[in-house]
Amino acid sequence: MLFGQRCAKLMKLHRAFNIQRGDVVAFVGAGGKTSAMIALGHELADMGWRVLATTTTKIGRDQLDLMPGLRHADAAVDDISEALNGYHFVFLHTEIDAERVRGASLERISELMDTVDSDVLLIEADGARGRLMKAPYDHEPVIPSETTLVVPVVALDVLGKPLDDDHVYNAQGINNRYGFGIGNRIKSPWVAQVLRDEHLSLRGAPDRARLIALINQVPESGYLRGRARLIAQLALRDPSENRRRRHPTERRLNGVALGSVRALDPIHEVQRPVGAVVLAAGMSTRMGQMKVLLPWADDRTIIEHIVHQLNLARVDHIVVVTGNRGDEVKALVEPLGAVTAYNQDYQQGEMLSSMKTGLAAMPGYIAAAMVTLGDQPRIQPKTVSMVMAAYAEGRGNIVAPSYNMRRGHPILIDRHYWNDMLALPADGAPRDVINANKDHIAYVLVDNDSVLKDVDTPAAYQEERRKAGLD
């Protein structure tokens, strides 16, 4: 079990991008593409993988010194395979002049995928002439259709720089898209908009490819780390007015990695879309009235307050599971941006049936869900943020707050475990899956009992109000 900030894991690129054997990885954008590709290649080669790399554009000739093995793209398959045996990391090129190196054609790349026994193929699929951010021209990027992962790259150092051609490749392209104004200083939301835009950073990505952006040149701590995290969260999150209008075929980022690719452990965290399943379907028999509809603070009911706290913590998608008096709950939470899912078995199904209903209602892009109790009104945005930060930093695939060595809520559960949750029998409980994966749990220490207490009875309700300073 892992506790607190002391247990943050150092993260390599291959873990941040979840690289699998057989992946074809294309780096696009600006601000560290070549460095990221080379660093990832060395990581995988050190693990014993056979790594093939090339570019569909050009790279600087000086970068060849960082490649363990070199072969002409038209070399015989056996020659390339033998080089992989010896070097584990081989870069394929064609023309080499005084400053630039051309890579393999798309046709040759397709041929090599079918004939060379490499474990992974890395491709620099975009050029940016050393700039910090990029908008592609009409002929860019050049991404093979077989690509399984696209990594749009931007350098954090672009913040505060003028939107001009000295700092941004094709600055006019960004200005044409958003009207930011040539020469104006670049702001965090601008970078986020560029990263998530299908016509800019995501342009040309194959439909089935994963999309994980990389914000490079991010310090390990301090103010700029926070700015990078904000950019990542904005890039991952739909503007509220677009959530219901998004076309089902539109692409969106699966994650945003923050780090510095030249560091020994280059990734500090990976922000991914996190949802919340709020359990609000119960009969409230011990309370004697519908507890989630009881008044709390600022003229809000308990369920409104909980959704508001989750919004303050920048949770990406909130599903409130309803049952008893479901129409009333729905009318309260949907104006706050939450969606509702009705649990038909709420009278007999206990907590498990509501959690299954909530997980089934989650959009496909959500990477993890926080199971949140609808009768735990002292939930704090700080606690929610700490749980999400532990997940982003790779400390665990299940993350729970802990007070005095007792596990509380909300509990974050990576999508990897959802099928196990959905397969539980009717007499099972979520803790069955959680306890079965105890080696993958990270515990975040909190300094109050809000993660343990609910309002299941009138006496508990009054006590929670007292602790919250409401009575």
C-alpha positions in Angstrom: 0.0 0.0 0.0 1.2 3.5 -0.8 0.6 6.5 1.4 0.8 10.2 0.7 3.1 12.3 -1.5 6.2 10.3 -0.4 5.2 7.5 -2.7 5.0 9.3 -6.0 6.5 7.1 -8.7 9.1 8.3 -11.2 7.7 7.8 -14.7 9.3 7.0 -17.9 7.9 7.9 -21.3 6.9 4.3 -22.2 4.7 4.1 -19.1 3.2 7.5 -19.6 2.2 6.5 -23.2 1.3 2.9 -22.3 3.5 1.6 -25.1 2.7 -1.9 -26.2 4.6 -4.2 -28.5 3.3 -3.6 -32.0 2.6 0.1 -31.5 3.3 2.6 -34.3 3.9 6.0 -32.5 3.8 9.3 -34.4 5.2 12.5 -32.8 3.7 15.8 -34.1 3.7 19.4 -33.1 6.7 21.3 -31.8 8.9 21.8 -28.8 10.6 18.5 -28.4 9.3 15.9 -30.9 12.7 14.5 -31.9 14.0 14.5 -28.3 10.9 12.6 -27.1 11.2 10.1 -29.9 14.9 9.5 -29.2 14.4 9.3 -25.4 11.5 6.8 -25.8 13.6 4.7 -28.2 16.5 4.5 -25.7 14.1 3.5 -22.9 12.6 0.7 -24.9 16.0 -0.5 -26.2 17.3 -0.6 -22.6 14.3 -2.9 -21.9 15.5 -5.3 -24.6 12.9 -4.1 -27.2 13.8 -3.9 -30.9 13.0 -0.3 -31.9 12.8 1.0 -35.4 12.6 4.8 -35.9 12.3 7.2 -38.9 10.8 10.4 -40.0 8.2 11.2 -42.7 9.7 14.7 -42.9 13.3 15.7 -41.9 15.3 15.9 -38.8 18.6 17.7 -38.0 21.7 15.9 -39.0 23.2 16.4 -35.6 20.4 14.1 -34.2 22.0 11.1 -35.9 24.7 11.1 -33.3 22.0 10.1 -30.7 20.8 7.1 -32.7 22.6 3.8 -31.7 22.1 2.3 -35.2 21.6 3.8 -38.7 20.4 2.1 -41.9 19.2 3.3 -45.2 15.5 3.0 -45.5 15.9 0.9 -48.7 18.3 -1.5 -47.1 17.5 -5.2 -47.2 15.1 -6.5 -44.6 17.7 -8.9 -43.3 20.2 -6.1 -42.9 17.8 -4.0 -40.9 16.9 -7.0 -38.7 20.5 -7.7 -38.1 21.1 -4.1 -37.1 18.2 -4.4 -34.6 19.8 -7.5 -33.1 23.0 -5.5 -32.5 21.8 -2.0 -31.6 18.1 -2.6 -30.5 17.4 1.0 -31.7 17.8 1.7 -35.4 17.0 4.9 -37.3 16.1 4.6 -41.0 17.1 7.4 -43.3 17.3 8.3 -47.0 19.0 11.5 -48.1 21.6 13.2 -45.8 22.8 16.7 -46.5 24.9 19.2 -44.6 22.1 20.0 -42.1 19.0 17.8 -42.6 18.2 14.1 -42.9 15.2 12.7 -44.8 13.4 9.6 -43.6 11.4 6.8 -45.1 8.4 7.3 -47.4 5.0 6.2 -46.3 5.1 3.4 -48.8 8.4 2.1 -47.5 7.1 2.4 -43.9 4.1 0.2 -44.7 6.4 -2.4 -46.4 8.7 -2.5 -43.4 5.9 -3.0 -40.9 5.0 -6.2 -42.7 8.5 -7.5 -43.1 10.9 -6.3 -40.3 10.6 -8.0 -36.9 10.8 -4.9 -34.7 8.7 -4.5 -31.5 7.7 -0.9 -32.1 8.0 1.8 -34.8 8.6 5.4 -33.8 8.0 8.2 -36.3 8.6 11.9 -36.3 5.7 12.9 -38.5 6.0 16.7 -38.4 8.5 19.5 -38.8 8.6 22.7 -36.8 12.1 24.2 -37.3 12.8 24.4 -33.6 9.7 26.4 -32.7 7.8 25.9 -29.4 4.3 25.4 -30.8 2.8 24.6 -34.2 -0.2 24.9 -36.5 0.1 22.5 -39.5 -0.1 23.7 -43.1 -2.4 21.9 -45.5 0.2 19.2 -46.4 1.0 18.4 -42.7 1.5 16.2 -40.7 2.4 13.1 -42.6 1.1 10.3 -40.3 1.0 6.7 -41.6 -2.5 5.2 -41.5 -1.2 2.3 -39.4 -0.3 4.6 -36.5 -1.7 3.4 -33.1 -0.6 6.4 -31.0 -0.2 10.0 -31.9 1.7 12.3 -29.5 1.1 16.0 -30.1 4.0 18.0 -28.5 4.2 21.6 -27.2 6.8 23.3 -25.1 5.6 25.1 -21.9 8.2 27.8 -22.6 5.8 29.2 -25.3 3.7 30.8 -22.5 4.2 34.5 -22.5 5.9 34.5 -25.8 4.5 36.5 -28.7 2.3 34.7 -31.2 4.6 35.1 -34.1 6.8 33.1 -36.5 9.9 33.4 -34.3 8.2 31.3 -31.6 5.3 29.5 -33.3 5.5 27.5 -36.6 2.7 28.9 -38.7 1.5 31.4 -36.2 -1.0 32.8 -38.8 -2.7 29.4 -38.9 -3.5 29.6 -35.2 -4.6 33.2 -35.5 -6.9 32.3 -38.5 -8.5 29.6 -36.3 -9.0 31.6 -33.1 -8.2 35.3 -33.8 -5.8 35.5 -30.8 -3.9 38.3 -32.6 -0.4 38.1 -34.1 2.1 39.5 -31.6 -0.1 39.0 -28.5 1.4 37.1 -25.6 0.4 33.4 -25.6 -1.8 32.3 -22.6 -2.5 28.9 -21.1 -6.0 28.5 -22.5 -4.6 29.2 -26.0 -2.2 26.3 -25.7 -5.0 24.1 -24.5 -7.2 25.0 -27.4 -4.4 24.3 -29.9 -3.6 20.9 -28.2 -7.2 19.6 -28.4 -8.1 21.1 -31.8 -8.8 18.5 -34.5 -7.7 20.9 -37.2 -4.4 21.8 -35.4 -2.6 19.4 -33.0 -4.9 16.4 -33.7 -5.0 16.9 -37.5 -4.4 13.7 -39.5 -4.6 11.3 -36.6 -6.0 8.0 -37.7 -9.5 7.3 -36.3 -8.4 4.3 -34.2 -5.2 5.9 -32.8 -4.8 6.8 -29.2 -4.1 10.5 -28.6 -1.8 11.4 -25.7 -0.3 14.9 -25.8 3.0 15.9 -24.3 3.7 19.3 -22.6 7.5 19.5 -22.6 9.9 21.6 -20.6 7.7 21.4 -17.4 9.6 21.8 -14.2 9.2 19.2 -11.5 7.6 21.6 -9.0 6.5 25.2 -8.6 4.1 27.6 -10.3 4.9 26.4 -13.9 4.0 22.8 -13.0 0.6 24.1 -11.9 0.2 26.1 -15.2 1.1 23.0 -17.2 -1.5 21.0 -15.2 -4.1 23.6 -15.9 -3.4 23.5 -19.6 -3.7 19.7 -19.6 -7.0 19.8 -17.7 -8.4 22.4 -20.1 -7.2 20.4 -23.1 -9.0 17.3 -21.8 -12.2 19.0 -20.9 -15.0 20.0 -23.3 -16.3 23.5 -22.8 -19.7 23.0 -21.0 -21.7 24.4 -23.9 -20.1 21.7 -26.3 -20.7 18.6 -24.2 -24.1 17.7 -25.5 -23.4 18.9 -29.1 -20.2 17.0 -29.7 -20.5 14.8 -32.8 -19.8 11.1 -31.9 -17.0 11.0 -34.5 -15.0 13.9 -33.1 -11.7 13.0 -31.7 -10.4 14.1 -28.3 -7.3 13.6 -26.3 -7.0 10.4 -24.1 -4.4 12.1 -21.9 -1.8 14.8 -21.5 1.7 14.0 -20.2 3.7 16.7 -18.3 7.4 16.6 -18.1 10.8 17.3 -19.5 12.0 14.7 -22.1 15.7 15.3 -21.4 15.4 14.3 -17.8 16.3 10.9 -16.4 12.7 10.3 -15.4 11.0 12.6 -17.9 7.3 12.5 -16.9 6.0 14.0 -13.7 2.3 13.1 -14.3 -0.3 12.2 -16.9 -3.6 13.9 -16.7 -6.4 11.8 -18.0 -10.2 12.4 -18.1 -11.6 11.4 -14.7 -15.4 11.0 -14.0 -17.4 10.7 -10.9 -20.2 8.3 -10.2 -22.4 9.8 -7.5 -24.6 7.3 -5.8 -27.9 9.0 -5.0 -30.6 6.3 -5.7 -31.3 4.9 -2.2 -34.5 4.8 -0.3 -33.1 6.6 2.8 -35.1 4.3 5.1 -33.0 5.0 8.2 -33.3 8.7 7.6 -37.0 8.7 7.2 -36.8 11.1 4.2 -34.8 11.5 1.0 -31.4 12.4 2.5 -29.8 13.7 -0.7 -32.6 16.3 -0.9 -32.0 17.6 2.6 -30.8 21.2 2.8 -27.1 21.8 3.3 -25.4 25.1 2.6 -25.8 28.2 0.3 -29.5 27.2 -0.4 -28.3 24.0 -1.9 -29.4 20.4 -1.1 -26.9 17.8 -0.2 -26.8 16.4 -3.8 -26.4 19.9 -5.3 -23.5 20.6 -2.9 -21.7 17.4 -3.7 -21.9 18.0 -7.5 -20.7 21.6 -6.9 -17.7 20.4 -5.0 -16.8 17.9 -7.8 -17.1 20.8 -10.3 -14.7 22.9 -8.2 -12.2 20.0 -8.3 -12.5 20.0 -12.2 -13.9 16.5 -12.5 -14.4 15.9 -16.2 -17.8 14.1 -16.2 -20.3 13.6 -13.4 -22.9 10.9 -13.5 -25.5 11.0 -10.7 -27.2 7.7 -10.3 -30.9 8.2 -9.4 -33.7 6.0 -8.2 -36.0 7.1 -5.4 -37.5 10.5 -6.4 -35.2 10.4 -9.4 -37.0 13.2 -11.3 -36.4 15.6 -8.4 -32.7 14.7 -8.2 -32.4 15.0 -12.0 -33.9 18.5 -12.0 -31.4 19.7 -9.4 -28.1 18.3 -10.8 -28.5 18.6 -14.6 -28.3 22.5 -14.4 -25.0 22.0 -12.7 -23.6 20.1 -15.7 -24.1 16.6 -14.3 -25.9 13.8 -16.2 -28.2 11.3 -14.6 -28.6 7.5 -14.9 -31.6 5.8 -13.5 -31.0 2.6 -11.6 -34.1 0.4 -12.1 -33.0 -1.9 -9.3 -32.5 0.8 -6.7 -35.0 -0.7 -4.2 -33.2 -4.1 -4.0 -29.8 -3.6 -5.6 -27.9 -1.8 -2.9 -24.7 0.1 -3.7 -23.4 -2.3 -6.3 -26.3 -2.0 -8.7 -26.0 1.8 -8.6 -22.3 1.7 -9.2 -22.8 -0.6 -12.2 -25.4 1.8 -13.5 -23.0 4.7 -13.2 -20.1 3.0 -14.8 -22.2 1.8 -17.7 -23.3 5.4 -18.3 -19.7 6.8 -18.5 -18.5 8.0 -21.9 -15.8 5.9 -23.6 -13.1 8.6 -23.2 -13.2 8.6 -19.4 -10.1 6.8 -18.0 -11.1 6.4 -14.4 -14.2 7.0 -12.2 -14.5 8.2 -8.6 -17.2 6.4 -6.7 -18.7 9.2 -4.6 -21.4 8.8 -2.0 -24.4 11.0 -2.4 -24.8 11.3 1.4 -21.3 12.4 2.3 -21.8 16.2 2.1 -18.5 17.3 3.8 -16.7 16.2 0.6 -13.9 18.7 -0.1 -12.5 19.7 -3.5 -9.0 19.5 -1.9 -9.5 15.8 -1.2 -10.9 15.1 -4.7 -7.9 16.9 -6.2 -5.5 14.9 -4.1 -7.0 11.7 -5.2 -6.8 12.7 -8.9 -3.3 13.9 -8.5 -2.1 10.6 -7.1 -3.7 8.9 -10.1 -2.1 11.3 -12.5 1.3 10.8 -10.9 1.0 7.0 -11.4 0.9 6.1 -7.7 -1.9 3.7 -8.2 -4.7 2.5 -10.5 -7.0 2.6 -7.5 -6.8 5.6 -5.2 -8.6 6.1 -2.0 -8.4 8.7 0.8 -7.4 7.4 4.2 -8.1 8.9 7.7 -6.6 7.2 10.7 -5.8 4.1 8.6 -9.4 3.8 7.5 -10.3 3.8 3.8 -13.0 6.4 2.8 -14.6 7.9 -0.3 -14.4 8.9 -3.0 -12.5 6.0 -4.4 -11.0 6.4 -7.8 -11.0 3.2 -10.0 -9.2 3.0 -13.3 -11.2 1.7 -16.3 -9.0 -1.4 -16.3 -11.1 -2.7 -13.4 -14.6 -1.7 -14.5 -15.3 -5.0 -16.3 -14.5 -6.8 -13.0 -16.9 -4.5 -11.2 -19.7 -5.0 -13.8 -19.2 -8.8 -13.6 -19.8 -9.0 -9.8 -22.8 -11.1 -8.7 -25.8 -9.5 -7.2 -24.7 -10.4 -3.7 -21.2 -8.9 -4.3 -19.7 -5.6 -3.3 -17.3 -3.1 -4.9 -14.8 -3.8 -2.2 -14.5 -7.3 -3.5 -12.7 -6.0 -6.6 -10.8 -3.3 -4.7 -9.5 -5.8 -2.1 -8.5 -8.3 -4.8 -6.2 -5.6 -6.2 -4.8 -4.3 -3.0 -1.3 -4.2 -4.4 -2.4 -1.5 -6.9 -4.1 0.8 -4.4 -2.6 4.1 -3.4 -3.9 5.8 -0.2 -3.9 9.5 0.1 -3.8 10.7 3.7 -6.3 13.3 4.8 -6.5 15.3 8.0 -10.3 15.0 8.8 -13.0 12.4 8.9 -15.1 13.8 6.1 -14.2 10.9 3.9 -15.7 8.4 6.4 -18.9 10.1 7.6 -22.3 10.1 5.9 -25.8 11.3 6.9 -27.5 7.9 7.1 -29.6 8.9 10.2 -31.1 12.1 11.6 -28.5 12.2 14.3 -25.7 11.8 11.8 -27.1 14.6 9.7 -27.1 17.0 12.6 -23.6 15.9 13.6 -22.3 16.5 10.0 -24.0 19.9 9.9 -22.3 20.8 13.2 -18.9 19.7 11.9 -19.4 21.7 8.8 -20.2 24.8 10.8 -23.8 25.0 9.6 -25.5 24.8 13.0 
